[in-house]
Amino acid sequence: MKLLKGFNYYCSGLDTEEFHILTSEDCMDNGGAWEKHRLGFDNILESSLTLFITATTEGWSPIME
Protein backbone atom coordinates (compact mmCIF):
# COMPACT_ATOMS: atom_id res chain seq x y z
CA MET A 1 0.00 0.00 0.00
CA LYS A 2 2.83 2.38 0.75
CA LEU A 3 4.28 2.08 -2.74
CA LEU A 4 1.13 1.91 -4.87
CA LYS A 5 -1.45 4.04 -3.04
CA GLY A 6 -2.99 6.64 -5.33
CA PHE A 7 -1.55 5.23 -8.57
CA ASN A 8 -4.78 3.55 -9.62
CA TYR A 9 -6.51 6.60 -11.09
CA TYR A 10 -6.93 7.54 -14.73
CA CYS A 11 -8.35 10.32 -16.87
CA SER A 12 -11.53 9.37 -18.69
CA GLY A 13 -13.14 11.28 -21.49
CA LEU A 14 -9.91 12.64 -22.98
CA ASP A 15 -7.14 11.35 -25.19
CA THR A 16 -4.19 11.40 -22.77
CA GLU A 17 -1.60 11.54 -25.56
CA GLU A 18 -3.28 14.48 -27.30
CA PHE A 19 -3.61 16.59 -24.16
CA HIS A 20 -0.45 15.33 -22.36
CA ILE A 21 -2.34 14.43 -19.16
CA LEU A 22 0.00 13.67 -16.27
CA THR A 23 -1.89 14.78 -13.16
CA SER A 24 -5.47 15.09 -11.96
CA GLU A 25 -5.27 18.86 -12.39
CA ASP A 26 -4.30 18.44 -16.06
CA CYS A 27 -7.23 16.12 -16.58
CA MET A 28 -9.83 18.35 -14.93
CA ASP A 29 -8.50 21.54 -16.57
CA ASN A 30 -9.09 19.98 -20.00
CA GLY A 31 -12.61 18.78 -19.18
CA GLY A 32 -11.92 15.16 -18.27
CA ALA A 33 -12.92 13.15 -15.22
CA TRP A 34 -10.31 11.77 -12.82
CA GLU A 35 -11.63 8.29 -11.96
CA LYS A 36 -10.46 5.34 -9.89
CA HIS A 37 -10.13 1.82 -11.23
CA ARG A 38 -12.24 -0.83 -9.51
CA LEU A 39 -9.34 -2.57 -7.76
CA GLY A 40 -6.18 -1.10 -6.33
CA PHE A 41 -4.04 -0.51 -3.29
CA ASP A 42 -5.71 2.46 -1.59
CA ASN A 43 -6.79 0.54 1.51
CA ILE A 44 -6.12 -2.85 3.09
CA LEU A 45 -9.34 -4.49 1.83
CA GLU A 46 -8.78 -3.45 -1.79
CA SER A 47 -5.13 -4.50 -1.52
CA SER A 48 -6.05 -7.95 -0.20
CA LEU A 49 -8.69 -8.48 -2.88
CA THR A 50 -6.34 -7.35 -5.65
CA LEU A 51 -3.59 -9.70 -4.48
CA PHE A 52 -6.07 -12.57 -4.08
CA ILE A 53 -7.36 -12.09 -7.63
CA THR A 54 -3.86 -12.02 -9.10
CA ALA A 55 -2.78 -15.06 -7.04
CA THR A 56 -5.75 -17.16 -8.16
CA THR A 57 -5.45 -15.92 -11.79
CA GLU A 58 -9.22 -15.48 -12.06
CA GLY A 59 -10.13 -12.09 -13.53
CA TRP A 60 -6.60 -10.70 -13.39
CA SER A 61 -6.54 -9.22 -16.90
CA PRO A 62 -8.29 -5.90 -15.95
CA ILE A 63 -5.66 -5.42 -13.23
CA MET A 64 -2.86 -5.89 -15.77
CA GLU A 65 -4.34 -3.27 -18.08
N, CA, C and O atoms as a GROMACS GRO file, in nm:
protein
  260
    1MET      N    1   0.082  -0.118   0.000
    1MET     CA    2   0.000   0.000   0.000
    1MET      C    3   0.087   0.125   0.000
    1MET      O    4   0.052   0.224  -0.063
    2LYS      N    5   0.198   0.120   0.069
    2LYS     CA    6   0.283   0.238   0.075
    2LYS      C    7   0.336   0.277  -0.061
    2LYS      O    8   0.347   0.396  -0.092
    3LEU      N    9   0.370   0.180  -0.143
    3LEU     CA   10   0.428   0.208  -0.274
    3LEU      C   11   0.324   0.243  -0.380
    3LEU      O   12   0.351   0.326  -0.467
    4LEU      N   13   0.208   0.181  -0.376
    4LEU     CA   14   0.113   0.192  -0.487
    4LEU      C   15  -0.014   0.271  -0.456
    4LEU      O   16  -0.102   0.279  -0.541
    5LYS      N   17  -0.025   0.328  -0.339
    5LYS     CA   18  -0.145   0.404  -0.304
    5LYS      C   19  -0.156   0.529  -0.391
    5LYS      O   20  -0.062   0.606  -0.404
    6GLY      N   21  -0.273   0.546  -0.451
    6GLY     CA   22  -0.299   0.664  -0.533
    6GLY      C   23  -0.259   0.651  -0.679
    6GLY      O   24  -0.285   0.743  -0.757
    7PHE      N   25  -0.198   0.540  -0.719
    7PHE     CA   26  -0.155   0.523  -0.857
    7PHE      C   27  -0.261   0.457  -0.944
    7PHE      O   28  -0.236   0.431  -1.062
    8ASN      N   29  -0.377   0.431  -0.890
    8ASN     CA   30  -0.478   0.355  -0.962
    8ASN      C   31  -0.587   0.445  -1.020
    8ASN      O   32  -0.700   0.400  -1.037
    9TYR      N   33  -0.555   0.566  -1.051
    9TYR     CA   34  -0.651   0.660  -1.109
    9TYR      C   35  -0.616   0.686  -1.255
    9TYR      O   36  -0.501   0.670  -1.296
   10TYR      N   37  -0.715   0.726  -1.332
   10TYR     CA   38  -0.693   0.754  -1.473
   10TYR      C   39  -0.786   0.866  -1.518
   10TYR      O   40  -0.884   0.897  -1.451
   11CYS      N   41  -0.755   0.924  -1.630
   11CYS     CA   42  -0.835   1.032  -1.687
   11CYS      C   43  -0.928   0.974  -1.792
   11CYS      O   44  -0.882   0.919  -1.892
   12SER      N   45  -1.058   0.987  -1.771
   12SER     CA   46  -1.153   0.936  -1.869
   12SER      C   47  -1.215   1.053  -1.945
   12SER      O   48  -1.230   1.163  -1.891
   13GLY      N   49  -1.250   1.027  -2.069
   13GLY     CA   50  -1.314   1.128  -2.149
   13GLY      C   51  -1.220   1.211  -2.234
   13GLY      O   52  -1.264   1.294  -2.314
   14LEU      N   53  -1.090   1.189  -2.219
   14LEU     CA   54  -0.991   1.264  -2.298
   14LEU      C   55  -0.887   1.169  -2.354
   14LEU      O   56  -0.862   1.062  -2.298
   15ASP      N   57  -0.828   1.208  -2.464
   15ASP     CA   58  -0.714   1.135  -2.519
   15ASP      C   59  -0.589   1.184  -2.446
   15ASP      O   60  -0.547   1.298  -2.464
   16THR      N   61  -0.531   1.098  -2.362
   16THR     CA   62  -0.418   1.140  -2.277
   16THR      C   63  -0.295   1.177  -2.358
   16THR      O   64  -0.215   1.260  -2.313
   17GLU      N   65  -0.277   1.119  -2.475
   17GLU     CA   66  -0.160   1.154  -2.556
   17GLU      C   67  -0.179   1.289  -2.625
   17GLU      O   68  -0.082   1.363  -2.644
   18GLU      N   69  -0.302   1.320  -2.663
   18GLU     CA   70  -0.328   1.448  -2.730
   18GLU      C   71  -0.314   1.565  -2.634
   18GLU      O   72  -0.261   1.670  -2.671
   19PHE      N   73  -0.362   1.549  -2.513
   19PHE     CA   74  -0.361   1.659  -2.416
   19PHE      C   75  -0.242   1.653  -2.320
   19PHE      O   76  -0.225   1.745  -2.240
   20HIS      N   77  -0.161   1.550  -2.325
   20HIS     CA   78  -0.045   1.533  -2.236
   20HIS      C   79  -0.089   1.539  -2.090
   20HIS      O   80  -0.041   1.622  -2.013
   21ILE      N   81  -0.180   1.450  -2.052
   21ILE     CA   82  -0.234   1.443  -1.916
   21ILE      C   83  -0.137   1.367  -1.828
   21ILE      O   84  -0.106   1.251  -1.855
   22LEU      N   85  -0.090   1.431  -1.722
   22LEU     CA   86   0.000   1.367  -1.627
   22LEU      C   87  -0.057   1.367  -1.486
   22LEU      O   88  -0.028   1.276  -1.408
   23THR      N   89  -0.136   1.467  -1.452
   23THR     CA   90  -0.189   1.478  -1.316
   23THR      C   91  -0.341   1.497  -1.320
   23THR      O   92  -0.400   1.517  -1.427
   24SER      N   93  -0.402   1.490  -1.204
   24SER     CA   94  -0.547   1.509  -1.196
   24SER      C   95  -0.585   1.652  -1.234
   24SER      O   96  -0.691   1.674  -1.292
   25GLU      N   97  -0.499   1.747  -1.203
   25GLU     CA   98  -0.527   1.886  -1.239
   25GLU      C   99  -0.527   1.904  -1.391
   25GLU      O  100  -0.612   1.976  -1.445
   26ASP      N  101  -0.433   1.839  -1.460
   26ASP     CA  102  -0.430   1.844  -1.606
   26ASP      C  103  -0.558   1.787  -1.665
   26ASP      O  104  -0.614   1.842  -1.759
   27CYS      N  105  -0.603   1.679  -1.609
   27CYS     CA  106  -0.723   1.612  -1.658
   27CYS      C  107  -0.846   1.701  -1.641
   27CYS      O  108  -0.923   1.721  -1.735
   28MET      N  109  -0.864   1.754  -1.522
   28MET     CA  110  -0.983   1.835  -1.494
   28MET      C  111  -0.979   1.970  -1.565
   28MET      O  112  -1.084   2.023  -1.602
   29ASP      N  113  -0.860   2.026  -1.584
   29ASP     CA  114  -0.850   2.154  -1.657
   29ASP      C  115  -0.892   2.140  -1.803
   29ASP      O  116  -0.941   2.236  -1.863
   30ASN      N  117  -0.873   2.022  -1.860
   30ASN     CA  118  -0.909   1.998  -2.000
   30ASN      C  119  -1.048   1.937  -2.016
   30ASN      O  120  -1.086   1.901  -2.128
   31GLY      N  121  -1.123   1.925  -1.909
   31GLY     CA  122  -1.261   1.878  -1.918
   31GLY      C  123  -1.280   1.729  -1.900
   31GLY      O  124  -1.387   1.677  -1.930
   32GLY      N  125  -1.180   1.659  -1.851
   32GLY     CA  126  -1.192   1.516  -1.827
   32GLY      C  127  -1.237   1.486  -1.685
   32GLY      O  128  -1.254   1.577  -1.604
   33ALA      N  129  -1.254   1.359  -1.657
   33ALA     CA  130  -1.292   1.315  -1.522
   33ALA      C  131  -1.182   1.225  -1.468
   33ALA      O  132  -1.140   1.131  -1.534
   34TRP      N  133  -1.136   1.254  -1.348
   34TRP     CA  134  -1.031   1.177  -1.282
   34TRP      C  135  -1.099   1.066  -1.204
   34TRP      O  136  -1.161   1.091  -1.100
   35GLU      N  137  -1.089   0.942  -1.253
   35GLU     CA  138  -1.163   0.829  -1.196
   35GLU      C  139  -1.069   0.723  -1.142
   35GLU      O  140  -0.952   0.716  -1.181
   36LYS      N  141  -1.121   0.641  -1.053
   36LYS     CA  142  -1.046   0.534  -0.989
   36LYS      C  143  -1.084   0.401  -1.052
   36LYS      O  144  -1.202   0.376  -1.078
   37HIS      N  145  -0.985   0.317  -1.076
   37HIS     CA  146  -1.013   0.182  -1.123
   37HIS      C  147  -1.082   0.104  -1.012
   37HIS      O  148  -1.076   0.143  -0.895
   38ARG      N  149  -1.146  -0.005  -1.048
   38ARG     CA  150  -1.224  -0.083  -0.951
   38ARG      C  151  -1.136  -0.142  -0.840
   38ARG      O  152  -1.174  -0.137  -0.723
   39LEU      N  153  -1.022  -0.196  -0.875
   39LEU     CA  154  -0.934  -0.257  -0.776
   39LEU      C  155  -0.804  -0.179  -0.767
   39LEU      O  156  -0.762  -0.115  -0.863
   40GLY      N  157  -0.742  -0.183  -0.649
   40GLY     CA  158  -0.618  -0.110  -0.633
   40GLY      C  159  -0.558  -0.134  -0.497
   40GLY      O  160  -0.583  -0.236  -0.432
   41PHE      N  161  -0.478  -0.038  -0.454
   41PHE     CA  162  -0.404  -0.051  -0.329
   41PHE      C  163  -0.425   0.070  -0.238
   41PHE      O  164  -0.334   0.110  -0.166
   42ASP      N  165  -0.544   0.128  -0.240
   42ASP     CA  166  -0.571   0.246  -0.159
   42ASP      C  167  -0.605   0.213  -0.014
   42ASP      O  168  -0.584   0.297   0.074
   43ASN      N  169  -0.655   0.095   0.013
   43ASN     CA  170  -0.679   0.054   0.151
   43ASN      C  171  -0.652  -0.096   0.164
   43ASN      O  172  -0.630  -0.163   0.063
   44ILE      N  173  -0.654  -0.147   0.285
   44ILE     CA  174  -0.612  -0.285   0.309
   44ILE      C  175  -0.709  -0.386   0.246
   44ILE      O  176  -0.665  -0.492   0.202
   45LEU      N  177  -0.838  -0.356   0.242
   45LEU     CA  178  -0.934  -0.449   0.183
   45LEU      C  179  -0.916  -0.458   0.031
   45LEU      O  180  -0.916  -0.568  -0.026
   46GLU      N  181  -0.902  -0.344  -0.034
   46GLU     CA  182  -0.878  -0.344  -0.179
   46GLU      C  183  -0.745  -0.413  -0.211
   46GLU      O  184  -0.735  -0.487  -0.309
   47SER      N  185  -0.644  -0.388  -0.130
   47SER     CA  186  -0.513  -0.450  -0.152
   47SER      C  187  -0.523  -0.602  -0.141
   47SER      O  188  -0.468  -0.674  -0.225
   48SER      N  189  -0.591  -0.650  -0.039
   48SER     CA  190  -0.605  -0.795  -0.020
   48SER      C  191  -0.682  -0.858  -0.135
   48SER      O  192  -0.643  -0.963  -0.185
   49LEU      N  193  -0.790  -0.795  -0.177
   49LEU     CA  194  -0.869  -0.848  -0.288
   49LEU      C  195  -0.789  -0.847  -0.418
   49LEU      O  196  -0.795  -0.944  -0.494
   50THR      N  197  -0.715  -0.742  -0.443
   50THR     CA  198  -0.634  -0.735  -0.564
   50THR      C  199  -0.528  -0.844  -0.566
   50THR      O  200  -0.508  -0.910  -0.668
   51LEU      N  201  -0.461  -0.865  -0.455
   51LEU     CA  202  -0.359  -0.970  -0.448
   51LEU      C  203  -0.420  -1.108  -0.457
   51LEU      O  204  -0.360  -1.198  -0.516
   52PHE      N  205  -0.538  -1.128  -0.399
   52PHE     CA  206  -0.607  -1.257  -0.408
   52PHE      C  207  -0.645  -1.288  -0.553
   52PHE      O  208  -0.628  -1.400  -0.599
   53ILE      N  209  -0.696  -1.189  -0.624
   53ILE     CA  210  -0.736  -1.209  -0.763
   53ILE      C  211  -0.615  -1.242  -0.849
   53ILE      O  212  -0.623  -1.330  -0.935
   54THR      N  213  -0.504  -1.173  -0.829
   54THR     CA  214  -0.386  -1.202  -0.910
   54THR      C  215  -0.324  -1.337  -0.873
   54THR      O  216  -0.268  -1.404  -0.960
   55ALA      N  217  -0.334  -1.378  -0.746
   55ALA     CA  218  -0.278  -1.506  -0.704
   55ALA      C  219  -0.360  -1.623  -0.758
   55ALA      O  220  -0.303  -1.727  -0.792
   56THR      N  221  -0.491  -1.607  -0.766
   56THR     CA  222  -0.575  -1.716  -0.816
   56THR      C  223  -0.588  -1.714  -0.968
   56THR      O  224  -0.642  -1.808  -1.026
   57THR      N  225  -0.541  -1.611  -1.033
   57THR     CA  226  -0.545  -1.592  -1.179
   57THR      C  227  -0.685  -1.596  -1.235
   57THR      O  228  -0.703  -1.634  -1.351
   58GLU      N  229  -0.785  -1.560  -1.159
   58GLU     CA  230  -0.922  -1.548  -1.206
   58GLU      C  231  -0.958  -1.401  -1.216
   58GLU      O  232  -0.970  -1.334  -1.113
   59GLY      N  233  -0.976  -1.350  -1.336
   59GLY     CA  234  -1.013  -1.210  -1.353
   59GLY      C  235  -0.897  -1.114  -1.334
   59GLY      O  236  -0.919  -0.999  -1.294
   60TRP      N  237  -0.776  -1.156  -1.362
   60TRP     CA  238  -0.660  -1.070  -1.339
   60TRP      C  239  -0.630  -0.978  -1.456
   60TRP      O  240  -0.553  -0.883  -1.440
   61SER      N  241  -0.688  -1.002  -1.572
   61SER     CA  242  -0.654  -0.922  -1.690
   61SER      C  243  -0.691  -0.774  -1.676
   61SER      O  244  -0.614  -0.690  -1.724
   62PRO      N  245  -0.805  -0.734  -1.613
   62PRO     CA  246  -0.829  -0.590  -1.595
   62PRO      C  247  -0.725  -0.523  -1.505
   62PRO      O  248  -0.697  -0.404  -1.520
   63ILE      N  249  -0.669  -0.598  -1.412
   63ILE     CA  250  -0.566  -0.542  -1.323
   63ILE      C  251  -0.439  -0.516  -1.403
   63ILE      O  252  -0.371  -0.416  -1.380
   64MET      N  253  -0.406  -0.605  -1.495
   64MET     CA  254  -0.286  -0.589  -1.577
   64MET      C  255  -0.296  -0.469  -1.670
   64MET      O  256  -0.196  -0.404  -1.699
   65GLU      N  257  -0.417  -0.439  -1.716
   65GLU     CA  258  -0.434  -0.327  -1.808
   65GLU      C  259  -0.423  -0.198  -1.733
   65GLU      O  260  -0.434  -0.090  -1.792
   0.00000   0.00000   0.00000
